[in-house]
Amino acid sequence: MGEVETAVRDIVTRITKVAPERIGLDTDLKSELNVDSLQGLQIVAALENQFGVRLPDEELDNYTTVRLITDTVTRLRV
């Protein structure tokens, strides 16, 4: 597991209070973990602070899995 993926999972775990073993790469944050819009914004803010990137708000609905978030953060860090 890479640095970004680990951080994304840790942030999602902390904000959702869901056990880490329930959060896989392709777990749908909205339908499987019931992440609401406020939690989504908290996750984005935590990622932006940790990695020094700007995740576009208009793409918030696209950040549905750890894999998609990890790919986006990795792309923006380059």
Backbone torsions as a table, in degrees:
resi	resn	phi	psi	omega
1	MET	NA	132.3	-178.3
2	GLY	-82.1	169.5	-178.4
3	GLU	-58.4	-46.3	-177.8
4	VAL	-66.4	-46.4	-179.7
5	GLU	-60.0	-43.3	178.9
6	THR	-61.4	-44.3	-179.8
7	ALA	-64.7	-42.1	179.0
8	VAL	-61.2	-47.4	179.5
9	ARG	-62.0	-40.9	179.0
10	ASP	-62.9	-43.0	-180.0
11	ILE	-65.6	-46.2	179.2
12	VAL	-61.2	-42.6	178.8
13	THR	-60.8	-47.1	-178.1
14	ARG	-62.9	-43.6	-175.0
15	ILE	-77.4	-38.7	-177.4
16	THR	-86.9	-18.2	-175.7
17	LYS	60.4	30.7	177.0
18	VAL	-97.3	140.5	179.1
19	ALA	-57.6	136.3	-176.5
20	PRO	-56.8	-32.4	-179.2
21	GLU	-68.6	-14.2	176.6
22	ARG	-87.2	-6.8	-175.5
23	ILE	-109.3	100.4	176.9
24	GLY	-98.5	176.4	180.0
25	LEU	-58.5	-35.0	-174.9
26	ASP	-112.8	17.5	175.0
27	THR	-67.7	126.9	179.6
28	ASP	-76.4	117.0	-175.0
29	LEU	-63.9	-34.3	-177.4
30	LYS	-81.6	-53.6	-173.6
31	SER	-80.2	-31.0	-177.6
32	GLU	-96.1	-32.1	-177.6
33	LEU	-110.1	-1.6	178.7
34	ASN	57.9	38.5	176.5
35	VAL	-69.7	124.1	178.8
36	ASP	-93.8	179.0	-174.8
37	SER	-64.5	-35.7	178.7
38	LEU	-65.4	-44.8	177.6
39	GLN	-63.9	-37.4	177.2
40	GLY	-60.0	-43.4	178.1
41	LEU	-66.4	-37.4	177.7
42	GLN	-64.7	-40.8	178.0
43	ILE	-62.9	-46.6	179.5
44	VAL	-61.4	-45.6	-179.9
45	ALA	-61.3	-42.0	179.3
46	ALA	-64.4	-40.8	177.9
47	LEU	-65.2	-43.1	179.3
48	GLU	-61.6	-41.8	179.0
49	ASN	-66.6	-43.7	-176.1
50	GLN	-69.7	-39.4	-172.8
51	PHE	-107.4	-4.8	178.9
52	GLY	65.2	34.7	178.1
53	VAL	-116.2	166.6	176.3
54	ARG	-116.6	112.5	176.9
55	LEU	-92.5	118.6	-176.4
56	PRO	-59.1	128.3	-179.7
57	ASP	-58.4	-34.9	-177.6
58	GLU	-68.2	-13.7	177.8
59	GLU	-99.0	4.3	-176.5
60	LEU	-52.1	-40.6	-179.4
61	ASP	-68.0	-16.0	179.1
62	ASN	-84.5	-14.0	-177.5
63	TYR	-87.2	72.9	-171.4
64	THR	-100.9	-15.4	179.8
65	THR	-137.8	161.7	176.0
66	VAL	-59.4	-40.2	180.0
67	ARG	-60.2	-47.4	-179.2
68	LEU	-65.2	-40.5	178.6
69	ILE	-65.8	-45.5	179.4
70	THR	-59.3	-45.7	179.5
71	ASP	-61.1	-42.0	-179.6
72	THR	-65.6	-47.3	-179.9
73	VAL	-62.6	-43.3	179.9
74	THR	-61.0	-43.8	179.4
75	ARG	-63.3	-40.8	-177.2
76	LEU	-74.8	-22.8	-179.3
77	ARG	-76.0	-18.1	-175.7
78	VAL	-74.1	NA	NA
